[in-house]
């Protein structure tokens, strides 16, 4: 399953990523910071910027909003 997580660089986001990786989900992490998340699908964007949200949500099965 392709899952987009907003707020992935925060404490809750990091714990959720650890849990979901155990189930082999394909994670897409949307953050507004340049932070090394050790994840191949790290997307830099802003929730207030419509174009970045449109790009981030293409072909996504689920969204978990933690931002």
C-alpha positions, 0 to 999 in steps of 0.5 A, spaced: 500 500 500 502 506 498 501 511 504 503 518 504 505 521 511 505 528 513 509 531 519 513 525 518 519 528 521 516 529 528 516 524 534 509 521 532 511 520 525 518 517 526 514 512 530 509 510 525 514 510 520 518 504 524 511 500 525 509 501 518 516 499 515 515 492 518 509 491 514 512 493 508 508 498 506 511 503 500 511 510 504 511 517 502 514 522 507 511 529 506 515 534 510 517 542 510 524 540 512 530 538 509 531 532 514 535 526 512 529 521 514 533 514 511 527 513 506 527 513 498 520 517 498 522 523 502 517 529 499 519 536 501 513 540 500 508 545 504 501 543 506 499 550 504 502 550 497 496 546 493 501 544 487 506 540 492 500 537 495 497 535 488 504 532 486 505 528 493 498 525 493 498 522 486 497 515 486 497 514 493 492 509 497 492 512 504 494 519 507 496 519 515 496 526 517 500 528 523 502 535 521 
